[in-house]
């Protein structure tokens, strides 16, 4: 009994492994696999994460930052020193300097400057005299700014949010494009699979007809020409079956690679004849596309970047000034207990200016180039928006007709299959010619291929429309709500 139990388990395991050799998937399952593990999805996910951390870094520039710096310097050397009487003398130094400092920085985006608060402590040890002393700066408040210069903080505050919004929308659009590509490769395999099934069916019929015709030819009821035509059909179907198998293997490998499946398994697709049927309003699609598509956001970003370039060119030309100010308290003492007693005031103000006298028009030329590029960008963006709207309108009109085309193709396939059965029976009864039979077979194969092609076109338009408008018209929700934006 124990051995029988082990044998049953072994048979079950073998059957399980055998079942895994062929993966049967629907379109929804293929798309789900592509979203989880396809190389395109993984690359899009990492690209979005990089954009997210760039966004986090940008936001950090506008928040206070706290840093601690420390430095230790040992100086044991002979150095020249200027004495009080003006003469120089070489003095041996043997000292150790330690300092630590806390600094809080805050960027001021409207002005483009930096406000800081510092607090630090230094200790100086002179080993030759066995002495030490301290210097404290309990608090120092300062501000620095470039006057009349390019304010990168202000411009980044306008551009970086758009970059992150574009990254979010493009991630969702990329997943929709992945769905579209998965659907295309799914139906390419379905086409190859259908061609192989048709080739096998046609080969079996051609073999039957050829053997049947041999008997009729022997008794003289068909001509030699008809007999040769049936033999040619039989040989052609053998070749068609081999070519169809090669094509299906290639399509399996293509889909397997796209889905990120590394196991060497067969894939068999299962077609669903039902497609969602709904009509999309052109006006609604245009409004949603202008609101949700990343290209529209990118047009606005391009315009901002061109305006930023003009501001930078203007700031690089003409009068410039740098201001640095700080006020605070400081004290020195030989004992640490006294270094923070009765601190003394300290102030520092620095103003540096730069006035170009003669640059032979270089600065003015840069400004004019930046302005020309801005005007060109406006024209290009206006034309791109026109083309964008036209593409949305074209896609909506095609999609609204595609479901009917699928229904027509399905009905055509059913009629072609029926005609092929009738033509086969009529030929066996001697009431039809081989030409009529070949025409029926050709019509059946063409109808099946056309039906799969119309299904592929429907899903390509379906996901293309979702990607372009950022909207799931079937369920009435944004496509971004269907995806989780993983940031860690």
C-alpha positions as CSV (number, residue, x, y, z in Angstrom):
1,X,0.0,0.0,0.0
2,X,2.9,2.4,0.8
3,X,4.5,1.7,-2.6
4,X,1.2,2.3,-4.3
5,X,0.8,5.6,-2.5
6,X,4.2,6.7,-3.7
7,X,3.5,5.7,-7.2
8,X,0.3,7.7,-7.2
9,X,2.2,10.8,-5.9
10,X,4.9,10.3,-8.6
11,X,2.2,10.1,-11.3
12,X,0.4,13.2,-10.0
13,X,3.7,15.1,-9.9
14,X,4.6,14.0,-13.5
15,X,1.1,15.1,-14.7
16,X,1.5,18.4,-12.9
17,X,4.9,19.0,-14.6
18,X,3.5,18.0,-17.9
19,X,0.6,20.4,-17.5
20,X,3.1,23.2,-16.9
21,X,4.8,22.6,-20.3
22,X,1.9,24.5,-21.9
23,X,0.7,27.8,-20.5
24,X,-2.8,28.6,-21.6
25,X,-3.6,32.3,-21.1
26,X,-6.3,34.8,-22.0
27,X,-5.7,38.3,-23.1
28,X,-6.3,39.7,-19.6
29,X,-3.9,37.2,-18.1
30,X,-1.2,38.1,-20.7
31,X,-1.6,41.8,-19.9
32,X,-1.5,41.1,-16.2
33,X,1.8,39.2,-16.6
34,X,3.2,42.0,-18.7
35,X,2.3,44.6,-16.1
36,X,4.1,42.5,-13.4
37,X,7.3,41.3,-15.0
38,X,7.9,42.4,-18.6
39,X,11.2,44.2,-19.1
40,X,9.4,47.2,-20.5
41,X,7.3,47.5,-17.3
42,X,10.3,47.0,-15.0
43,X,12.2,49.7,-16.9
44,X,9.2,52.1,-16.7
45,X,8.9,51.4,-13.0
46,X,12.6,52.3,-12.3
47,X,12.3,55.4,-14.5
48,X,9.4,56.6,-12.5
49,X,11.2,55.9,-9.2
50,X,14.1,58.0,-10.5
51,X,11.7,60.8,-11.2
52,X,10.1,60.5,-7.8
53,X,13.5,60.8,-6.0
54,X,14.4,63.8,-8.2
55,X,11.1,65.3,-7.0
56,X,12.0,64.5,-3.4
57,X,15.4,66.1,-3.8
58,X,13.8,69.2,-5.4
59,X,11.4,69.6,-2.5
60,X,14.3,69.3,0.0
61,X,15.9,72.4,-1.5
62,X,13.0,74.4,-0.2
63,X,13.0,73.0,3.3
64,X,15.4,73.8,6.2
65,X,18.5,71.7,6.4
66,X,20.6,71.0,9.4
67,X,24.3,70.0,9.0
68,X,27.2,69.3,11.3
69,X,30.7,69.9,10.2
70,X,33.9,69.1,12.1
71,X,37.6,69.6,11.3
72,X,40.8,68.6,13.0
73,X,44.1,70.0,12.0
74,X,47.5,69.1,13.5
75,X,50.4,71.5,12.6
76,X,53.9,70.6,13.5
77,X,56.2,72.6,11.3
78,X,58.5,75.6,11.1
79,X,56.8,78.6,9.6
80,X,57.8,82.2,9.0
81,X,56.1,84.7,11.3
82,X,56.0,88.5,11.1
83,X,57.1,90.0,14.5
84,X,55.6,93.3,15.9
85,X,58.7,95.3,14.7
86,X,58.0,94.2,11.1
87,X,60.8,91.7,10.9
88,X,60.3,88.0,10.0
89,X,61.4,85.1,12.0
90,X,61.0,81.3,11.8
91,X,59.0,79.8,14.6
92,X,58.3,76.2,15.3
93,X,54.7,75.4,15.5
94,X,53.3,72.4,17.5
95,X,49.6,72.9,17.8
96,X,46.2,71.1,17.3
97,X,43.0,72.8,16.1
98,X,39.6,71.2,16.6
99,X,36.3,72.8,15.6
100,X,32.7,71.8,15.2
101,X,29.8,73.7,13.8
102,X,26.0,73.2,13.4
103,X,24.4,75.1,10.5
104,X,20.7,75.6,9.6
105,X,20.2,76.6,6.0
106,X,17.0,77.9,4.4
107,X,16.7,78.8,0.7
108,X,14.4,81.8,0.0
109,X,12.9,81.0,-3.4
110,X,11.1,84.4,-4.1
111,X,14.5,86.2,-3.7
112,X,16.9,83.4,-4.7
113,X,19.0,83.9,-1.6
114,X,20.1,81.7,1.3
115,X,19.4,82.4,5.0
116,X,21.6,80.5,7.5
117,X,22.1,80.2,11.3
118,X,25.3,78.9,12.7
119,X,26.7,77.9,16.1
120,X,30.2,76.6,16.6
121,X,33.1,76.0,18.9
122,X,36.9,75.8,18.4
123,X,39.7,74.6,20.6
124,X,43.4,75.4,20.0
125,X,46.0,73.3,21.8
126,X,49.6,74.7,21.7
127,X,51.8,71.7,22.9
128,X,55.1,73.7,23.1
129,X,53.6,76.0,25.8
130,X,51.2,73.4,27.2
131,X,48.3,75.9,26.7
132,X,44.9,75.7,25.2
133,X,42.1,78.1,24.5
134,X,38.6,78.2,23.2
135,X,36.6,80.3,20.7
136,X,32.8,80.2,20.6
137,X,30.3,81.5,18.2
138,X,27.0,80.9,20.0
139,X,24.9,82.2,17.2
140,X,25.6,83.7,13.8
141,X,22.7,84.7,11.5
142,X,23.6,85.5,7.8
143,X,22.1,85.9,4.4
144,X,23.7,85.8,0.9
145,X,22.2,86.5,-2.5
146,X,23.1,87.4,-6.0
147,X,21.3,90.6,-7.0
148,X,19.8,90.9,-10.5
149,X,20.9,87.4,-11.2
150,X,19.1,84.3,-12.5
151,X,16.8,82.9,-9.7
152,X,17.0,79.2,-10.3
153,X,14.9,78.5,-7.1
154,X,12.0,80.4,-8.5
155,X,12.1,78.8,-12.0
156,X,12.7,75.3,-10.6
157,X,9.6,75.8,-8.4
158,X,7.6,76.2,-11.5
159,X,9.2,73.5,-13.6
160,X,9.9,70.6,-11.3
161,X,6.3,70.0,-10.3
162,X,5.5,69.6,-14.0
163,X,8.3,67.2,-14.5
164,X,7.0,65.0,-11.7
165,X,3.4,65.2,-13.0
166,X,4.7,64.2,-16.5
167,X,6.6,61.3,-14.9
168,X,3.4,60.0,-13.2
169,X,1.3,60.3,-16.4
170,X,4.0,58.7,-18.5
171,X,4.3,55.8,-16.2
172,X,0.5,55.1,-16.5
173,X,0.7,55.7,-20.3
174,X,3.6,53.3,-20.5
175,X,1.6,50.6,-18.8
176,X,-1.2,51.2,-21.2
177,X,1.2,51.0,-24.1
178,X,2.6,47.8,-22.6
179,X,-1.0,46.5,-22.6
180,X,-1.3,47.4,-26.3
181,X,1.9,45.7,-27.2
182,X,1.0,42.6,-25.2
183,X,-2.3,42.5,-27.0
184,X,-0.6,42.8,-30.4
185,X,1.8,40.0,-29.6
186,X,-1.1,37.9,-28.1
187,X,-3.1,38.2,-31.3
188,X,0.0,37.6,-33.5
189,X,0.3,34.3,-31.7
190,X,-3.5,33.7,-32.0
191,X,-3.1,34.3,-35.8
192,X,-0.2,31.9,-36.0
193,X,-2.1,29.4,-33.8
194,X,-5.2,29.7,-36.0
195,X,-3.1,29.3,-39.2
196,X,-1.6,26.1,-37.8
197,X,-5.0,24.8,-36.8
198,X,-6.3,25.6,-40.3
199,X,-3.2,24.1,-41.9
200,X,-3.7,20.9,-39.9
201,X,-7.4,20.8,-40.8
202,X,-6.7,21.6,-44.5
203,X,-4.0,18.9,-44.6
204,X,-6.3,16.3,-43.2
205,X,-9.0,17.2,-45.7
206,X,-6.5,17.3,-48.6
207,X,-5.2,13.9,-47.6
208,X,-8.7,12.5,-47.5
209,X,-9.6,14.0,-50.8
210,X,-6.3,12.9,-52.4
211,X,-6.9,9.3,-51.4
212,X,-10.5,9.5,-52.4
213,X,-9.5,11.0,-55.8
214,X,-7.0,8.1,-56.4
215,X,-9.9,5.7,-56.3
216,X,-12.1,7.8,-58.6
217,X,-9.2,8.3,-61.0
218,X,-8.6,4.5,-61.1
219,X,-12.1,4.0,-62.2
220,X,-12.0,6.9,-64.6
221,X,-14.6,9.2,-63.0
222,X,-12.2,12.2,-62.7
223,X,-9.7,13.6,-65.2
224,X,-5.9,13.4,-64.8
225,X,-5.9,17.2,-64.5
226,X,-8.2,17.1,-61.5
227,X,-6.2,14.3,-60.0
228,X,-3.0,16.3,-60.3
229,X,-4.6,19.4,-58.8
230,X,-5.7,17.5,-55.7
231,X,-2.2,16.1,-55.4
232,X,-0.7,19.6,-55.7
233,X,-3.2,20.7,-53.0
234,X,-2.1,17.8,-50.8
235,X,1.6,18.6,-51.2
236,X,1.0,22.4,-50.7
237,X,-0.9,21.7,-47.4
238,X,2.1,19.7,-46.2
239,X,4.3,22.7,-46.7
240,X,1.7,25.1,-45.3
241,X,1.5,23.0,-42.1
242,X,5.3,23.1,-41.7
243,X,5.5,26.8,-42.3
244,X,2.6,27.4,-39.9
245,X,4.4,25.5,-37.1
246,X,7.6,27.5,-37.6
247,X,5.6,30.8,-37.5
248,X,3.8,29.7,-34.3
249,X,7.1,28.8,-32.6
250,X,8.5,32.2,-33.5
251,X,5.4,34.0,-32.1
252,X,5.5,31.9,-28.9
253,X,9.1,33.0,-28.4
254,X,8.3,36.6,-29.1
255,X,5.4,36.7,-26.6
256,X,7.4,34.7,-24.0
257,X,10.3,37.2,-24.3
258,X,8.0,40.2,-24.0
259,X,6.2,38.8,-20.9
260,X,9.5,38.1,-19.2
261,X,8.9,34.3,-19.1
262,X,12.3,32.6,-18.9
263,X,11.1,29.0,-18.9
264,X,11.0,27.2,-22.2
265,X,7.3,26.5,-22.2
266,X,4.7,26.4,-24.9
267,X,2.0,29.2,-24.8
268,X,-1.5,28.6,-26.0
269,X,-3.8,31.7,-26.3
270,X,-7.5,31.5,-25.7
271,X,-9.5,34.0,-27.6
272,X,-12.6,35.8,-26.2
273,X,-15.1,36.7,-28.8
274,X,-16.7,39.4,-26.6
275,X,-15.4,42.9,-26.8
276,X,-16.6,45.9,-24.7
277,X,-19.1,48.0,-26.6
278,X,-19.4,51.7,-25.8
279,X,-19.3,54.9,-27.8
280,X,-16.8,57.6,-26.9
281,X,-17.7,61.2,-27.4
282,X,-15.1,63.2,-29.4
283,X,-15.6,66.3,-27.2
284,X,-15.1,64.3,-24.0
285,X,-12.0,62.5,-25.4
286,X,-10.5,65.9,-26.4
287,X,-11.1,67.4,-23.0
288,X,-9.7,64.4,-21.1
289,X,-6.7,64.2,-23.4
290,X,-5.8,67.8,-22.9
291,X,-6.3,67.4,-19.2
292,X,-4.5,64.1,-18.7
293,X,-2.0,63.4,-21.4
294,X,1.7,63.9,-20.6
295,X,2.4,65.5,-24.0
296,X,0.2,68.5,-23.0
297,X,2.1,68.9,-19.8
298,X,5.4,68.5,-21.7
299,X,4.4,71.4,-24.0
300,X,3.8,73.6,-21.0
301,X,7.2,72.5,-19.6
302,X,9.0,73.3,-22.9
303,X,7.4,76.8,-22.8
304,X,8.6,77.3,-19.3
305,X,12.1,76.1,-20.1
306,X,12.3,78.6,-23.1
307,X,11.1,81.4,-20.8
308,X,13.7,80.3,-18.2
309,X,16.4,80.5,-20.9
310,X,15.4,84.1,-21.7
311,X,15.6,85.0,-18.0
312,X,19.0,83.4,-17.7
313,X,20.3,85.2,-20.8
314,X,19.1,88.5,-19.5
315,X,20.6,87.9,-16.0
316,X,23.9,87.0,-17.5
317,X,24.1,90.4,-19.2
318,X,24.5,93.8,-17.5
319,X,25.0,94.8,-13.9
320,X,25.6,92.1,-11.3
321,X,26.0,92.3,-7.5
322,X,26.6,89.8,-4.7
323,X,25.6,90.6,-1.2
324,X,26.7,88.7,2.0
325,X,25.7,89.8,5.5
326,X,26.1,88.2,8.9
327,X,25.7,89.2,12.5
328,X,26.3,87.2,15.6
329,X,28.1,86.7,18.9
330,X,31.6,85.5,19.6
331,X,33.9,85.0,22.6
332,X,37.3,83.5,23.5
333,X,38.6,82.1,26.7
334,X,41.3,79.8,28.1
335,X,38.7,77.8,30.1
336,X,35.6,76.2,28.6
337,X,33.5,77.5,31.4
338,X,34.2,81.1,30.4
339,X,33.9,80.8,26.6
340,X,30.2,81.5,26.5
341,X,30.3,84.4,29.1
342,X,29.6,88.0,27.9
343,X,29.9,87.2,24.1
344,X,30.9,90.1,21.9
345,X,29.0,91.3,18.9
346,X,30.3,90.7,15.3
347,X,29.1,92.0,12.0
348,X,30.2,91.3,8.4
349,X,28.8,92.9,5.3
350,X,30.2,92.2,1.8
351,X,29.1,93.7,-1.5
352,X,30.6,92.7,-4.8
353,X,29.6,94.2,-8.1
354,X,30.4,93.5,-11.8
355,X,29.7,96.0,-14.5
356,X,30.4,94.9,-18.1
357,X,32.0,97.8,-20.1
358,X,32.5,96.3,-23.5
359,X,31.5,92.8,-24.7
360,X,31.0,93.6,-28.4
361,X,27.3,92.6,-28.2
362,X,27.8,89.1,-26.9
363,X,25.3,89.5,-24.1
364,X,22.7,91.1,-26.3
365,X,23.1,88.4,-28.9
366,X,22.4,85.7,-26.3
367,X,19.3,87.4,-25.2
368,X,18.0,87.7,-28.8
369,X,18.8,84.1,-29.5
370,X,16.9,83.0,-26.4
371,X,13.9,85.2,-27.4
372,X,13.9,83.7,-30.9
373,X,14.0,80.2,-29.5
374,X,11.0,81.1,-27.3
375,X,9.0,82.3,-30.2
376,X,9.9,79.2,-32.2
377,X,8.9,77.0,-29.2
378,X,5.5,78.8,-29.1
379,X,4.9,78.1,-32.8
380,X,6.0,74.4,-32.6
381,X,3.9,73.8,-29.5
382,X,0.8,75.4,-31.2
383,X,1.3,73.1,-34.2
384,X,1.9,70.1,-32.0
385,X,-1.3,70.7,-30.1
386,X,-3.2,70.9,-33.4
387,X,-1.7,67.6,-34.5
388,X,-2.5,66.1,-31.0
389,X,-6.2,67.1,-31.3
390,X,-6.4,65.6,-34.8
391,X,-4.9,62.4,-33.6
392,X,-7.4,62.1,-30.7
393,X,-10.3,62.7,-33.1
394,X,-9.0,60.1,-35.6
395,X,-8.5,57.5,-32.9
396,X,-12.0,58.1,-31.4
397,X,-13.7,57.8,-34.8
398,X,-11.8,54.6,-35.6
399,X,-12.6,53.1,-32.2
400,X,-16.3,53.8,-32.4
401,X,-16.5,51.8,-35.6
402,X,-14.2,49.0,-34.7
403,X,-16.7,47.0,-32.5
404,X,-19.0,46.8,-35.6
405,X,-16.1,45.6,-37.7
406,X,-15.4,42.9,-35.2
407,X,-19.0,41.7,-35.4
408,X,-19.0,41.7,-39.2
409,X,-15.7,39.8,-39.3
410,X,-17.1,37.2,-36.8
411,X,-20.2,36.7,-38.9
412,X,-18.1,36.4,-42.1
413,X,-15.9,33.7,-40.4
414,X,-19.0,31.7,-39.5
415,X,-20.4,31.9,-43.0
416,X,-17.0,31.0,-44.5
417,X,-16.7,28.0,-42.2
418,X,-20.2,26.9,-43.2
419,X,-19.4,27.4,-46.9
420,X,-16.2,25.3,-46.6
421,X,-18.2,22.4,-45.1
422,X,-20.8,22.6,-47.8
423,X,-18.2,22.8,-50.6
424,X,-16.3,19.8,-49.1
425,X,-19.5,17.7,-49.0
426,X,-20.5,18.8,-52.6
427,X,-17.2,17.8,-53.9
428,X,-17.4,14.4,-52.3
429,X,-20.8,14.0,-53.9
430,X,-19.3,15.0,-57.3
431,X,-21.5,18.1,-57.5
432,X,-18.7,20.6,-57.3
433,X,-15.3,21.2,-58.9
434,X,-11.9,21.3,-57.2
435,X,-11.7,25.0,-58.0
436,X,-14.9,25.7,-56.0
437,X,-13.4,23.7,-53.1
438,X,-10.1,25.6,-53.2
439,X,-11.9,28.9,-53.3
440,X,-14.0,27.9,-50.2
441,X,-10.9,26.8,-48.3
442,X,-9.1,30.1,-49.2
443,X,-12.2,32.2,-48.2
444,X,-12.4,30.3,-44.8
445,X,-8.7,31.0,-44.1
446,X,-8.9,34.6,-45.1
447,X,-12.0,35.2,-43.0
448,X,-10.4,33.7,-39.9
449,X,-7.3,35.8,-40.3
450,X,-9.4,38.9,-40.9
451,X,-11.4,38.2,-37.8
452,X,-8.3,37.9,-35.6
453,X,-6.9,41.0,-37.2
454,X,-10.0,43.0,-36.4
455,X,-9.8,41.8,-32.8
456,X,-6.2,42.9,-32.6
457,X,-7.1,46.3,-34.1
458,X,-9.9,46.7,-31.5
459,X,-7.7,46.1,-28.5
460,X,-4.9,48.2,-30.0
461,X,-7.4,51.1,-30.4
462,X,-8.8,50.4,-27.0
463,X,-5.5,50.7,-25.1
464,X,-4.3,53.5,-27.4
465,X,-7.3,55.6,-26.5
466,X,-6.8,54.9,-22.8
467,X,-3.1,55.9,-23.1
468,X,-3.9,59.1,-25.1
469,X,-6.7,60.4,-22.9
470,X,-5.6,59.0,-19.6
471,X,-9.2,57.7,-19.1
472,X,-10.9,54.3,-18.8
473,X,-14.1,54.9,-20.8
474,X,-15.4,51.5,-20.1
475,X,-15.5,52.0,-16.3
476,X,-15.5,55.9,-16.2
477,X,-12.3,56.3,-14.1
478,X,-8.8,57.7,-14.6
479,X,-6.2,55.1,-15.7
480,X,-3.9,56.4,-12.9
481,X,-6.4,55.0,-10.4
482,X,-5.7,51.5,-11.8
483,X,-2.0,51.5,-11.0
484,X,0.0,51.7,-7.8
485,X,2.9,54.2,-8.0
486,X,5.7,52.4,-6.1
487,X,8.2,54.9,-4.9
488,X,10.6,52.9,-2.7
